Amino acid sequence: MNHIIGLQCTVCGETYSQHEVEYVCPKHGDNGNLDVLYDYEQIAHNWERDQTGRAKQGMWRYSALLPIGQTDEVSPLHVGDTPLYPSELLAKQLGLREVWIKDDGRNPTGSLKDRASALVVARAIAEKRKLVTTASTGNAGAALAGLAASMHLPTVIFAPATAPEAKVAQLLVYGSHVFLVDGTYDDAFDLCLQTTRKYGWYCRNTGYNPYTAEGKKTVSYEICEQLASQHGKFHAPDRILVSVGDGNIISGIHKGLLDLLRLGWIDQMPKLVGVQAEGSAAMYKAWKENLDPLTMPGINAHTIADSISAGLPRDRVKAMNAIRQTDGFYMTVSDDAILAAIPQLARATGVFAEPAAAATYAGLTQAVQDGMIESDEQVVLVITGSGLKDVAAAKRSVPQAHRIPASLHAVEETVAQIFGE
């Protein structure tokens, strides 16, 4: 890993070697989030030289840009290389030049967070750690449980007792020891940190373990590579929209784009848009009021979109930088708009999104209506999780099925009601 220069505190700028600190800058307690620094000249050299790396599957094709060694063991599951679909229908409906759908619900456990867990598990194996733990509303835990199971590494997951049943079932099926906490995600997060210190487990918590964003940044590489013209390796869109809770995904997207810009592989930085639920809008409030993200107050978060429910975003400093440094913005959408977006997106594109992921489409619709996005823009929506993660919410977004007797006459009556025939 000679392409890694060190780890830099996002609060004070202090730089450490990889082995000096494990998770955060000691000057700021649990808030001293670290950023991984790279030798981009060495990365460019490795990228051109390492033909074997390009042959690897999924996100590991970008191993030259990741904090792992060439001989490190990685999960056999295919993480990354998720499809990027063009949607002419959405572009026409919204009056935009191009709309693209990055469907990261196609990852092994059904969410973008597999990217972070795959990298964390690889590092845990390399460091000979015996157990990995995390706090999660469901997706991060499922990602860790599945990726760790593929490498036969035990896991302990802390989740709020209100986590969707399907997500808890995933954790248990993968063999995790699941602690359902009577409290919020923030309570589960803090309890996980306390337990990590008590037992010395390896902690995956987002906004705490600096390598989670490094895994998630690979979605940016894929977007820009998939959009590339015949004359270049990478092409950056005008704007990328993603839902935001803890802030780690938008931080990772921003980091990946910065990598490509610093390498000279893209010639512009896309404007980022962070979409939050109205009931969990701590980042939007801080952005709107121009608050310091380090000292911003927490809120009492509540939303149907559990994956983006966070009272005090743990990666808030980098998440704010992602918006401020790209001339982007934060916005909010209602739970009703999120629910409505699930079938709207599915019927327009064939992509089934969980509430947190559908929030991105709800945000795009609202932003266009409010004149915040120009008609000539090329826009990418990052769909962070599969709708199968929360079937109960999906059922609330659509009419119920027609239950009928087993007779043709009943079919005819129902068809007449539906189609007027």
C-alpha positions as CSV (number, residue, x, y, z in Angstrom):
1,M,0.0,0.0,0.0
2,N,2.8,2.4,-0.8
3,H,0.4,4.7,-2.6
4,I,-1.1,5.8,0.8
5,I,0.6,8.9,2.2
6,G,-1.3,8.9,5.5
7,L,-4.6,9.8,7.3
8,Q,-5.6,13.5,7.7
9,C,-8.1,14.9,10.2
10,T,-11.0,16.6,8.5
11,V,-11.3,19.0,11.5
12,C,-7.8,20.3,12.2
13,G,-5.8,19.0,9.3
14,E,-3.3,16.9,11.4
15,T,-1.8,14.1,9.4
16,Y,-0.9,10.7,10.8
17,S,0.7,7.6,9.3
18,Q,-1.6,4.6,8.8
19,H,-0.4,2.9,11.9
20,E,-0.5,5.9,14.3
21,V,-4.3,6.0,14.6
22,E,-7.0,3.5,14.0
23,Y,-10.2,5.4,13.6
24,V,-10.3,9.1,14.4
25,C,-8.0,12.0,15.3
26,P,-7.4,11.8,19.1
27,K,-7.6,15.6,19.4
28,H,-11.4,15.6,18.7
29,G,-12.7,12.4,20.3
30,D,-15.1,10.5,18.2
31,N,-15.7,13.6,15.9
32,G,-12.2,13.7,14.4
33,N,-13.0,11.9,11.2
34,L,-10.0,11.0,9.1
35,D,-9.5,11.1,5.3
36,V,-7.1,8.8,3.5
37,L,-4.4,10.6,1.6
38,Y,-2.9,9.1,-1.6
39,D,0.1,9.4,-3.8
40,Y,-1.7,10.1,-7.1
41,E,1.4,9.9,-9.2
42,Q,2.0,6.4,-7.9
43,I,-1.6,5.5,-8.4
44,A,-1.5,6.6,-12.0
45,H,1.7,4.5,-12.5
46,N,0.1,1.4,-10.9
47,W,-3.1,1.8,-12.9
48,E,-1.2,1.8,-16.2
49,R,1.1,-1.0,-15.1
50,D,-1.3,-3.4,-13.3
51,Q,-3.2,-5.2,-16.1
52,T,-4.1,-7.9,-13.5
53,G,-6.0,-5.4,-11.4
54,R,-8.2,-4.5,-14.3
55,A,-9.2,-8.1,-14.7
56,K,-10.5,-8.3,-11.2
57,Q,-14.3,-8.3,-10.7
58,G,-16.4,-5.5,-9.4
59,M,-15.0,-2.8,-7.2
60,W,-11.6,-4.5,-7.0
61,R,-10.9,-3.4,-10.5
62,Y,-10.0,-0.1,-8.8
63,S,-7.6,-1.7,-6.3
64,A,-4.9,0.8,-7.3
65,L,-7.1,3.5,-5.8
66,L,-8.0,1.7,-2.6
67,P,-6.3,1.2,0.8
68,I,-5.5,-2.5,0.3
69,G,-2.4,-4.4,-0.8
70,Q,-2.1,-6.5,-3.9
71,T,-2.0,-9.7,-1.9
72,D,-4.8,-8.9,0.5
73,E,-7.7,-11.3,0.6
74,V,-11.1,-9.9,-0.6
75,S,-14.6,-11.3,-0.5
76,P,-15.5,-13.6,-3.4
77,L,-18.9,-11.9,-3.7
78,H,-19.3,-9.6,-6.7
79,V,-19.6,-6.1,-5.2
80,G,-19.8,-3.2,-7.6
81,D,-20.2,-3.1,-11.4
82,T,-23.8,-2.3,-10.8
83,P,-25.8,-1.1,-13.9
84,L,-26.2,2.6,-14.9
85,Y,-29.4,2.9,-16.9
86,P,-30.4,5.8,-19.1
87,S,-34.0,6.9,-18.7
88,E,-35.3,8.8,-21.7
89,L,-38.8,8.8,-20.2
90,L,-37.7,10.5,-17.0
91,A,-35.6,13.0,-18.9
92,K,-38.6,13.8,-21.1
93,Q,-41.0,14.1,-18.2
94,L,-38.7,16.3,-16.2
95,G,-37.4,18.4,-19.1
96,L,-33.8,17.4,-18.6
97,R,-31.2,16.6,-21.2
98,E,-30.3,13.2,-19.7
99,V,-31.3,11.2,-16.6
100,W,-29.3,8.1,-15.5
101,I,-30.1,5.6,-12.8
102,K,-27.2,4.0,-10.9
103,D,-28.9,0.9,-9.4
104,D,-26.7,-0.1,-6.4
105,G,-29.5,-2.2,-5.1
106,R,-28.0,-4.9,-7.3
107,N,-25.1,-5.5,-4.9
108,P,-25.0,-8.9,-3.1
109,T,-27.0,-7.8,0.0
110,G,-29.0,-5.2,-1.8
111,S,-27.4,-1.9,-1.1
112,L,-24.5,0.4,-1.9
113,K,-23.1,-0.2,1.6
114,D,-21.7,-3.5,0.4
115,R,-18.9,-1.5,-1.1
116,A,-17.9,-0.2,2.4
117,S,-18.2,-3.5,4.1
118,A,-16.2,-5.3,1.4
119,L,-13.3,-3.0,2.1
120,V,-13.6,-3.1,5.9
121,V,-13.8,-6.9,5.9
122,A,-10.7,-7.0,3.6
123,R,-8.8,-4.8,6.1
124,A,-10.0,-6.8,9.0
125,I,-8.7,-10.0,7.5
126,A,-5.4,-8.3,6.6
127,E,-5.0,-7.1,10.2
128,K,-6.0,-10.6,11.5
129,R,-9.0,-9.2,13.4
130,K,-11.3,-11.9,15.0
131,L,-14.6,-10.1,14.9
132,V,-16.2,-7.0,13.2
133,T,-19.1,-5.0,14.6
134,T,-21.2,-2.0,13.5
135,A,-24.3,0.0,14.3
136,S,-26.9,0.1,11.6
137,T,-30.5,0.8,10.7
138,G,-30.3,-2.3,8.6
139,N,-28.3,-1.9,5.4
140,A,-24.8,-1.4,6.8
141,G,-25.4,-4.3,9.1
142,A,-26.7,-6.6,6.4
143,A,-23.7,-5.5,4.2
144,L,-21.2,-6.3,6.9
145,A,-23.0,-9.6,7.9
146,G,-23.1,-10.8,4.3
147,L,-19.5,-9.8,3.3
148,A,-18.1,-11.1,6.6
149,A,-20.0,-14.4,6.2
150,S,-18.3,-14.9,2.8
151,M,-15.0,-14.6,4.5
152,H,-16.0,-16.7,7.6
153,L,-15.6,-13.7,9.9
154,P,-17.9,-13.3,13.0
155,T,-20.0,-10.2,13.3
156,V,-22.0,-8.4,16.0
157,I,-24.6,-5.9,14.8
158,F,-26.3,-3.2,16.8
159,A,-29.6,-2.0,15.3
160,P,-32.6,0.1,16.7
161,A,-35.4,-2.2,17.6
162,T,-37.6,-0.4,15.0
163,A,-35.4,-1.6,12.1
164,P,-37.5,-3.2,9.3
165,E,-38.2,-6.9,9.7
166,A,-36.7,-7.8,6.4
167,K,-33.4,-6.2,7.3
168,V,-33.2,-7.8,10.7
169,A,-33.9,-11.2,9.0
170,Q,-30.9,-10.6,6.7
171,L,-28.7,-10.1,9.6
172,L,-29.8,-13.3,11.3
173,V,-29.7,-15.4,8.2
174,Y,-26.0,-14.4,7.6
175,G,-25.3,-15.6,11.2
176,S,-24.7,-12.2,12.9
177,H,-25.2,-11.8,16.6
178,V,-27.9,-9.1,16.5
179,F,-28.5,-6.7,19.4
180,L,-31.8,-4.8,18.9
181,V,-31.4,-1.6,20.9
182,D,-34.4,0.1,22.6
183,G,-33.5,3.5,21.2
184,T,-32.5,5.4,18.1
185,Y,-29.8,4.7,15.5
186,D,-27.7,7.2,17.4
187,D,-28.1,5.2,20.6
188,A,-27.1,2.1,18.8
189,F,-24.1,3.9,17.3
190,D,-22.8,5.1,20.7
191,L,-23.4,1.7,22.3
192,C,-21.4,0.0,19.5
193,L,-18.5,2.4,20.1
194,Q,-18.6,1.6,23.9
195,T,-18.6,-2.1,23.2
196,T,-15.8,-1.8,20.7
197,R,-13.6,-0.2,23.3
198,K,-14.6,-2.8,25.9
199,Y,-13.8,-5.9,23.8
200,G,-11.3,-4.6,21.2
201,W,-13.5,-5.6,18.3
202,Y,-12.9,-4.0,14.9
203,C,-15.6,-1.3,14.3
204,R,-17.1,-0.6,10.9
205,N,-19.3,2.4,12.0
206,T,-19.7,4.9,9.3
207,G,-18.2,8.3,9.9
208,Y,-15.9,6.6,12.4
209,N,-13.9,4.0,10.5
210,P,-12.1,6.0,7.8
211,Y,-12.2,3.2,5.2
212,T,-16.0,3.0,4.8
213,A,-16.0,6.1,2.5
214,E,-13.1,4.6,0.6
215,G,-15.2,1.6,-0.3
216,K,-18.3,3.7,-1.2
217,K,-16.2,6.1,-3.4
218,T,-16.0,3.3,-6.0
219,V,-19.5,4.1,-7.1
220,S,-18.2,7.4,-8.4
221,Y,-15.5,5.6,-10.4
222,E,-18.1,3.4,-12.0
223,I,-20.5,6.2,-12.8
224,C,-17.8,8.2,-14.6
225,E,-16.4,5.1,-16.4
226,Q,-19.9,4.0,-17.5
227,L,-20.6,7.5,-18.9
228,A,-17.3,7.7,-20.7
229,S,-17.3,8.4,-24.4
230,Q,-15.3,6.4,-26.9
231,H,-12.5,9.0,-26.6
232,G,-11.9,8.8,-22.8
233,K,-11.8,6.5,-19.8
234,F,-14.0,8.6,-17.6
235,H,-16.6,11.3,-18.0
236,A,-18.2,13.2,-15.1
237,P,-21.9,14.1,-15.3
238,D,-23.2,17.6,-14.5
239,R,-25.0,16.6,-11.3
240,I,-25.3,13.6,-9.0
241,L,-28.2,13.2,-6.5
242,V,-28.1,10.9,-3.5
243,S,-30.0,10.5,-0.3
244,V,-28.2,11.5,3.0
245,G,-28.5,10.2,6.5
246,D,-25.2,9.8,8.3
247,G,-23.4,11.5,5.4
248,N,-21.0,8.7,4.6
249,I,-22.3,7.9,1.1
250,I,-22.2,11.5,-0.2
251,S,-18.7,11.8,1.4
252,G,-17.6,8.7,-0.4
253,I,-19.0,9.9,-3.7
254,H,-17.2,13.2,-3.3
255,K,-13.9,11.5,-2.4
256,G,-14.1,9.3,-5.5
257,L,-14.7,12.3,-7.8
258,L,-11.8,14.2,-6.1
259,D,-9.6,11.2,-6.8
260,L,-10.5,11.3,-10.5
261,L,-10.1,15.0,-10.7
262,R,-6.7,15.0,-9.0
263,L,-5.6,12.2,-11.4
264,G,-6.8,14.3,-14.4
265,W,-9.2,11.6,-15.5
266,I,-12.2,13.9,-15.4
267,D,-12.2,17.6,-16.3
268,Q,-15.1,18.8,-14.1
269,M,-16.5,18.3,-10.6
270,P,-20.2,17.3,-10.7
271,K,-22.5,19.4,-8.5
272,L,-23.7,17.1,-5.7
273,V,-27.2,17.2,-4.2
274,G,-28.0,15.7,-0.9
275,V,-31.6,14.7,-0.4
276,Q,-32.9,14.3,3.2
277,A,-36.3,13.3,4.6
278,E,-38.1,16.3,6.2
279,G,-38.1,14.4,9.6
280,S,-34.4,13.7,9.4
281,A,-32.9,16.8,8.0
282,A,-29.9,17.7,10.2
283,M,-27.6,18.3,7.3
284,Y,-30.1,20.4,5.4
285,K,-30.7,22.6,8.4
286,A,-27.0,23.1,9.0
287,W,-26.4,23.9,5.3
288,K,-29.3,26.3,5.2
289,E,-28.2,28.1,8.3
290,N,-24.5,28.0,7.4
291,L,-23.6,26.2,10.6
292,D,-20.3,24.6,11.5
293,P,-20.9,20.9,10.9
294,L,-18.6,20.0,13.8
295,T,-20.7,21.8,16.4
296,M,-24.1,21.6,14.7
297,P,-26.9,20.4,17.0
298,G,-28.6,17.0,16.6
299,I,-32.3,16.5,16.0
300,N,-35.0,14.0,16.9
301,A,-35.0,12.1,13.6
302,H,-38.1,10.3,12.4
303,T,-38.9,9.2,8.9
304,I,-40.2,6.2,7.0
305,A,-36.8,6.1,5.2
306,D,-35.0,4.3,8.0
307,S,-31.7,4.1,6.1
308,I,-31.4,7.9,6.2
309,S,-32.7,8.4,9.7
310,A,-29.9,10.1,11.8
311,G,-30.2,12.6,14.5
312,L,-26.6,13.7,14.4
313,P,-24.8,12.6,11.2
314,R,-21.5,11.0,12.1
315,D,-19.7,12.0,8.8
316,R,-21.2,15.5,8.9
317,V,-17.9,17.4,8.3
318,K,-17.1,15.6,5.0
319,A,-20.8,15.5,4.0
320,M,-20.9,19.3,4.3
321,N,-17.7,19.7,2.4
322,A,-19.2,17.5,-0.4
323,I,-21.9,20.1,-0.9
324,R,-20.0,23.3,-0.3
325,Q,-17.0,22.3,-2.4
326,T,-19.1,21.3,-5.4
327,D,-21.5,24.2,-5.5
328,G,-24.3,21.8,-4.7
329,F,-27.1,21.9,-2.2
330,Y,-29.1,20.0,0.4
331,M,-32.9,19.7,0.2
332,T,-35.7,17.9,1.9
333,V,-38.7,15.8,0.8
334,S,-41.7,14.6,2.7
335,D,-42.4,11.0,3.7
336,D,-45.5,11.1,1.4
337,A,-43.3,12.2,-1.5
338,I,-40.8,9.4,-0.7
339,L,-43.6,6.8,-0.7
340,A,-45.1,8.1,-3.9
341,A,-41.6,8.0,-5.5
342,I,-41.3,4.2,-5.0
343,P,-43.9,3.2,-7.7
344,Q,-43.2,6.3,-9.8
345,L,-39.5,5.3,-10.2
346,A,-40.3,1.6,-10.6
347,R,-42.9,2.2,-13.4
348,A,-40.7,4.7,-15.3
349,T,-37.4,2.7,-15.1
350,G,-38.1,-0.8,-13.8
351,V,-35.9,-0.1,-10.7
352,F,-37.4,-1.0,-7.3
353,A,-36.0,1.2,-4.6
354,E,-36.4,1.2,-0.9
355,P,-37.7,4.5,0.7
356,A,-34.2,6.0,1.3
357,A,-33.2,5.4,-2.3
358,A,-36.6,6.6,-3.7
359,A,-36.0,9.8,-1.9
360,T,-33.4,10.7,-4.5
361,Y,-36.1,10.6,-7.3
362,A,-38.5,12.6,-5.1
363,G,-35.7,15.1,-4.7
364,L,-35.0,15.4,-8.4
365,T,-38.7,15.9,-9.2
366,Q,-39.0,18.7,-6.6
367,A,-35.7,20.3,-7.5
368,V,-36.7,20.6,-11.2
369,Q,-40.1,22.0,-10.2
370,D,-38.3,24.6,-8.0
371,G,-35.9,25.6,-10.9
372,M,-32.8,24.4,-9.0
373,I,-31.6,22.2,-11.8
374,E,-31.1,23.4,-15.4
375,S,-32.7,21.7,-18.4
376,D,-29.5,21.1,-20.2
377,E,-27.9,19.0,-17.4
378,Q,-26.8,15.4,-17.4
379,V,-28.1,14.0,-14.1
380,V,-27.3,10.8,-12.3
381,L,-29.6,9.4,-9.5
382,V,-27.8,7.0,-7.1
383,I,-30.3,4.3,-6.0
384,T,-28.7,3.1,-2.8
385,G,-30.9,0.2,-1.8
386,S,-33.3,-2.4,-3.2
387,G,-37.0,-2.1,-2.5
388,L,-37.0,-5.7,-1.2
389,K,-35.3,-4.2,1.9
390,D,-38.6,-2.7,3.1
391,V,-41.5,-4.5,1.5
392,A,-43.9,-3.1,4.1
393,A,-43.2,0.5,3.0
394,A,-43.5,-0.5,-0.6
395,K,-47.0,-2.0,0.0
396,R,-48.0,1.3,1.6
397,S,-47.1,3.1,-1.6
398,V,-49.5,1.2,-3.9
399,P,-53.1,0.0,-4.1
400,Q,-53.7,-3.5,-2.8
401,A,-54.0,-6.5,-5.1
402,H,-57.4,-7.6,-6.3
403,R,-58.5,-10.7,-4.4
404,I,-61.1,-12.7,-6.4
405,P,-62.7,-16.2,-6.4
406,A,-61.3,-18.8,-8.8
407,S,-63.8,-18.0,-11.6
408,L,-63.6,-16.4,-15.0
409,H,-66.7,-14.4,-14.1
410,A,-64.8,-12.8,-11.2
411,V,-62.0,-12.0,-13.6
412,E,-64.4,-10.4,-16.1
413,E,-66.0,-8.2,-13.4
414,T,-62.6,-7.1,-12.1
415,V,-61.3,-6.3,-15.6
416,A,-64.5,-4.3,-16.3
417,Q,-63.8,-2.3,-13.1
418,I,-60.2,-1.7,-14.0
419,F,-60.3,-1.1,-17.8
420,G,-64.0,-0.4,-18.4
421,E,-64.4,-3.4,-20.7
